[in-house]
């Protein structure tokens, strides 16, 4: 039972428990036993923080069903190892070297020291942001829905947004609040900070604390911090401009809104496309260009260490830096005057190849099982599932049972990661002292 197998099996266990809970009569508003496919799909979507749904979450599930979905999304956002380690700490037990290694691999950390401290920091950060989101969203939901329902809506959407889960209790997601700056900007902030990674938030906190305490020494930010911040800001800006320009004359999305509404909707679309899954405009009514741009941003995804999915921003930066290195005729891949080790470059290439291969295979299979759907709709749905985004053109409920089961597997692969899943299947690589002769090969 290797570390990678422990993580993969842990996610499967949580999905299985969630499926059983969502099948119970008290989880549905009708009081009847739930459809096993609906329960499995919803549980997987929640644990994998995707947000794809085959039923309307707000009306199909009872309060208990919605609560189970929220708990599954919270566990999925924190990660299986983070959640189990936190429970171990609560019971006062000490975890061994194996658990420290699992935390290191799950959080993609360089060392194993301070594992308990980092887990406590992650839990504290999560609670602070989620509670802040709840307090802000109360002002947006309570005046319209009253205190009882408004409080539950605030809790549900705050937790869902922070974990980039994309589940909403409204049938049209957040389209009814597209002009509410309070709701849209609060959800956007939770999505961004939840997907940017805990390490970036902790480094920012240390920097702000030092400035508040009057410490003048310059803090050296990590390469992860620089890449995450710069890439996130760049993608948000490019996405906002792209969606604004492409959908500006589309009467079904932005054309009917005033300038502030257009900008707010374009900004929110740029934010939520990166693995969050909420929408303030009708995704199915977007232009083909807008849908293709959305696919590209979904595939890139969020930052490592956060609650989002996708190929990850760091993978994109390493690959673009490799391309830049080749074009400049250099032999070292550099990022912010730091040399990127070859194993990390190979890992980035492996993530890209594995991700592309998964999307191609799944798209091909679903095109065979549901041939009545258009290719763009299927492609969009598959990338959304793999990148754990949750956006849909509206075909999720209409998919055949085989297609839904295939998407369940796709969401699981996207959440645990292609390389981690292959490591769990094949086992850890064994060291070897054999070195083969080098030979050139024509490429490009």
Secondary structure, 3 states (H helix, E strand, C coil): CCHHHHHHHHHHHHHHHHHHHHHCHHHECCCCCCCHHHHHHHHHHHHCCCCCCCCCHHHHECHHHHHHHHHHHHHHHHCHHHHHHHHHHHCCCCCCHHHHHHHHHHCCCCCCCCHHHHHHHHHHHHHHHHHHHHHHHHHHHHHHHHHHHHHHHHHHHHHHHHCCCCCCCCCCCCHHHCCCHHHHHHHHHHHHHHHHCHHHHHHHHHHHHHHHCCCCCCCCCCHHHHHHHHHHHHHHHHHHHHHHHHHCCCCCCCCCCCHHHHHHHHHHHHHHCCCCCCCCCCHHHCCHHHHHHHHHHHHHCCCCCCCCCCCCHHHHHHHHHHHHHHHCCCCCCEECCEECCHHHHHHHHHHHHHHHHHHHHHHHHHHHHCCCCCHHHHHHHHHHHHCCCCCCCCCCCCCCHHHHHHHHHHHHHHHHCHHHHHHHHHCCCCCCCCCCCCCCCCCC
